Amino acid sequence: MLAARSGKCIRFPVTEVRMFVGRNSTGVRGIKLADGDEVISMSVLNHSEATSEERDEYLKLSSALKRMESERDGESCPLTPADAGLEMSVLNQEKYLAMAEKEQFILTVTSTGYGKRSSSYEYRVTGRGGQGIANMEMSARNKEVVSSFPIEDDNQIMMVTDGGKLIRMPVEDIRIAGRKTQGVILFRTAEDESVVSVTWLDADDDDEDAELSEEVNEFDGVAAADESEE
């Protein structure tokens, strides 16, 4: 999947990118960009053999299960539509579980600090070289996309602005929404400030980060002392 700054993206099979003999070959077109637009990320996604009808029903059932979970205030939620008593007209239990296993969520963040997660099943596979589909609903509020990549529920993300500010948050706090939505505020930036970088972190790195933070604080203390002497 290629994502562009304008909010467009395209998803196509890797096999459509032919292998070249020379390392410095020009290559083939992945997405047709408008004037002034540029690709800001490339991601490799899981492939699932599913029809458009199966994807639509899966998204509908998955959304219903998430609503049930939120309404139960922390109580356990049925793991499958069958357990929840939801009707399936296209899918069966086996197919639903197979699709759930391969489902990924794409995190998309704008320069103004808005973002959202969307199911990979919302990004249909098309041919290489087209104009693509909407990755996010763009507006004067969102301005432009700065990052878009797959993310896991137990990951954390860190966003950095051109003003030198940063914020770190768990992915599970970020709303799951449709592909063509504007997202919610993740980072409140100043009027003349923009998010310029987004990266994911493994939650298991917390201990290492704590040790690093202690080292940085110790270094900052030395640096501050040196500056006070000048």
BELUR-V753399 format. One line per field, one symbol per residue. phi: phi as a letter, one per 30 degrees, with the letter a starting at -180 (. if undefined). psi: psi as a letter, one per 40 degrees, with the letter a starting at -180 (. if undefined). burial: 1 if it has 9 or more other C-alpha atoms within 8 Angstrom, else 0. Layout:
phi: ???
psi: ???
burial: ???
This chain:
phi: .cccddjcabbbdeddcddcdcdcddjcdcbdcdeidadcabbccdcbdbdddddddddddddddddddddchjddcedbedddiddcccdbeddddddddcdbbcdbbcdcjcaacbddddcddbddjddibdcadcadddiadcaaadbcdcdbbbcbcdcicbbbbddddcdcbddcbdibdcbdcdeccbdcabbcbddddedddddddddddddddddddddddd
psi: hhhideeiiihiideehihididfidaihdihiiheiiheihihiihhgiidddddddddddddddddddeefeiiiididddefihhddiidddddddddehihhhhiideeiiihiideegihaiieaeaihdihiidddciheihiiiideiiihhhieeeiiihiideehihiidgieaihdhhiidfiihehhiiihdeedddddddddddddddddddddddd.
burial: 11111111111110000000000000000111000010111100000000000110111010001001100100000001100100000010100110100111111111111111111111100011011101111100011111111110011111111100000001100110111001100010100011111101110000000000000000000000000000
